[in-house]
Amino acid sequence: SLGPPSLVGSGPLTNGSSNTVTLTGAIQNANTLLVIGVLGAYAPLLGGVLVPDPLIVVPLVTNASGTVAWSFPQPGLPPGFPLRFQHWIEDGTASFGYTASNGLLGICQ
């Protein structure tokens, strides 16, 4: 990868708002899985730690800069509701073939 992959979020996570999670520092043009959950799993997986307990998995591909952004509307979840995100990037140089980003926690407002 181009350094440790980093996942950041933007947006207010209010009812109907537009929000984005952006991965940077990943391998260029790589397949990645954005794992989304409510609860934390914090389970060992492929030499890393799976942060969200998976509810939704979104397949994406990084661009030539090793970046990918995914935008979503907050679907009316109540204030205080947690959303957890993490990317798992295909990486042929990693021990188990994947590199994980940091986990990201967003709290709905």
Secondary structure by P-SEA (a helix, b strand, c coil): ccccbbbbbbcccccbbbbbbbbcccccbbbbbbcccccccccccccccccccccbbbbbbbccccbbbbbbccccccccbbbbbbbbbbccccccccccccbbbbbcc
